Amino acid sequence: MSRPIGPVPVTLDPSVAPPGARNFRDAGGIPADQWHANQVKQTLVPTHCCFCGVQCGMYLRVDEHGKVFGVEPRNHDINRSRLCPKGLNAYQQVNHPDRLTAPLLRRSRDEPFREASWEEALDFTVAEVRRIQAEHGNDAFGLLGGASLFSEKTYLVGKFARVALKTRHVDYNGRLCMVSAAGANKLAFGIDRAANPFADILQTDCLLIAGSNVGECFPVMTQYLWGARDRGARLIVVDPRETAVARTADIHVALRSGTDAAFFNSVLHVVIREGLTDEAFLAEHTTGWEELKATVAAYPPQRAAEICGIPDVQVEQVARMFGSARKAMAWHARGIEHHTQGVENCLTVINLCTATGNLGKPGAGYGTITGQGNGQGGREHGQKSDLLPGGRSINDPGARRWISEFWGIEEAELPQAGTSMMEMVWQMQRQEIRGLIGICNNPFVSLPNYAVVKDGYDTLDFHAQFDFFLSETAANAHVVFPVTTWAEDEGVMANAEARVVKHNKAQDPPPGVRTDTWVMCELARRLGVGDKFDFPGSREVFDELRAASSGSVNDYFGITYERLEQTGGIAWPCPDLDHPGTPRLFEGGLTYHPDRKVHLQTVEWHPPADPYDEQYPLRLTTGRTVAHFLSGNQTRRLGALVEQTPRPWVELHPSHGYRNGDPVRVTTRRGSEVFPALVTEAIRPDHAFVPYHWPFPTSANALTIDALDPRSKIPEYKVCACRIDPAPEVSPVPAPPMPPGRSAYPEAQASRDDPLPPSSPQGRGTGEARVRETP
């Protein structure tokens, strides 16, 4: 039966209407209709959240003057009318008083910033590009993009670097997020994306979550976990901390950080021993099985228990629970990826799913939970140092020929592969890279080993940054270009399921602000290649992106803005306009390798890069908290989020003898910082945890190590050696940077000086509200 078009008539008969309905109607109330509570002279613009990889649907409320002033949840397939604290507050960025509205410029870091015209800022930037490249070569200039940009802009970042700057040095902050999972997926499956949609979680009988604090980092995704639990699914959580979700698990494996490969090798050892493998699936759909069996034979539960610091019986329990389930799934995130063997950790999870035949079926499969809003789409179309549009390898001669012809350049002009984000910082220190443009990133907070990062950026001859707030990194630049928020432009993102969704423009940007697309195209025009960057807006860029990806594994050709608006999202690959998309991969056991098989990989565990000794006996690990996002440049300016979690803390086990709020100095081989203690039994006694959203001198990443996975080049954020000592007082939290003559919005900063930790990792509650005066 079709649904009537327009509002459904509501009866006002008192005998059948709910109590008060007549009064509500008589008072001028409007019945809700799928959350479309439009008022006179107000508009609800459908879009998606700008933050994590769940990409929740929302409406932005726009007033009669065309300004965003509020948000409502949207009953989209992904989130079903749910939003997390960040999503509820995201709209406040758009017309925030801290917004940058004019270019900032200084010709030396010894000078203060001054507001400049767009003409002067663009001319100075182009002059510096030309000077540096004339003196030191094209590769002396670099470009760093971001995985919170729309895919159209990430495509332009890669093209701008290779066609306008003609440099090999381009990478992006997704290097700090998903590249270990990407590397493992390519090795095993020949494709880089999650294998199953979120909806498949609802059909599983056993769900394994490894290294993901879902309840805080991806709160709306928890509805799928609870849905599975409601129908009887078992839950296994692997994490050194007893997170909110781990607290509800059937089995919580609180292993030592940095021991995941040993644990999963041992689980597979028991699965094989207990006869729980799917031998028919392995024989037909895999390569490398005999070699893998021989490797995991050396990882009995007793060895894993010694390495991981857990009871050996837990290995047995996990193996039996996962291996005997009719349908089982595994999802993981940064907790197993931020390691010097991050790729290998992910491969051990893939090996477990494959060996038990849990691939390519509803309720059975493997997923990687993307951290940034476009963490999936951001690495697909060319801003990663070794990739071209469509996920094609820049080292592939055929791909190089194809894209050169597509872009209208000589193949010899197309640069070779560049280096990773952290390696580029080391090259800045050595003056191999002397100029840099950064777009949608904040490395002064997000990269490890802050002292090295600061030194690398200080060594640059020239640095320009695009942002809508003045980040800590932008505050160190020579030029800052004020650009749009996500609500002031349109474009697509691919969420953690590889579902491409459409973001819609809700308001015009403030006077003086331009889109990232406009700035890149204008710089390209001044660099002499404007004919290759003739894009009036996102739609024209997306049409070129679709064509550039055609025929690749990451094929977007069949995806259009119109189809996205009609369907609510399409999972790639989608090779033509009649194709429905591919929400589930590997159906029938078929992968994207030429032989269509899973290529199983052997993994040997090795210890983390930072050794433990008497001086540094504890393991420091880092992560997110529910109120903040990545470097915090956006969320540390939103009052409700700052009030919920005003500062970082160090989470410690009670056995160390500290009380909540005690100042504790955390020291590693790279630095020392003082945090208030949050004392809890929910963390291993040999671990300390610090959230990473704040800048120096309250920065977790002033302490972390810049050791990299040799394949993915991801930093080892999740484990380094540390010690803890009492301290006289906690380090103060700095206010967000602002241009000269302006102060950070006071209402959002009033609680920043609170010296105490929250009562739990999730932040403060209403009962902890303090009477305070807003300055």
NORVENKA-V298456 format. One line per field, one symbol per residue. psi: psi as a letter, one per 40 degrees, with the letter a starting at -180 (. if undefined). Layout:
psi=???
This chain:
psi=hihihihhhhiehdeeiiheddddddeeihiigfegfhihfiihhhaiiebaedfiiihhhhaeefhheaiiiifiddefeiiiddddeddeddfieeiheiiiiieieeiiiihiiddddddddddddddddddeideehihhaieeiidddddddddddddddfieghaieedeceddddddddddeeigiidiiddddeeiehhhhhfhgddddgddddddddddddeeiihhhhhdigiddddeidhhhgihheeddddddddddddddefeigddddddeiiedddddddedegidddddddefihddddddddddddeidhiihiiaddedgiefddddddddddddddeegifihehahihhhdidfdddeedfeeideiiieeiheehddddddddddefihddehiaiaiidddddddddefdheiihhhfigddddiigdddddddddeidihihhieihidddeeidhhhhiiideeiiaiihadefhhihhihdiiiiheiiidddddddddddeefddefghdadddddddddddeheidghedehidddddddeihhiigeieeheigdhifheehaeideeihgihihhiiiidhiiaddgeihhiiaiideihbeedddeehddddddgeiiihhiideeeiihehhhhhhaeeahihiihhhieeiideiihhifeiihffhdeediifiihddefiigdehihiiiiiidiihihiiiiiiheiiihddeededeheiiieideaiideehihihh.
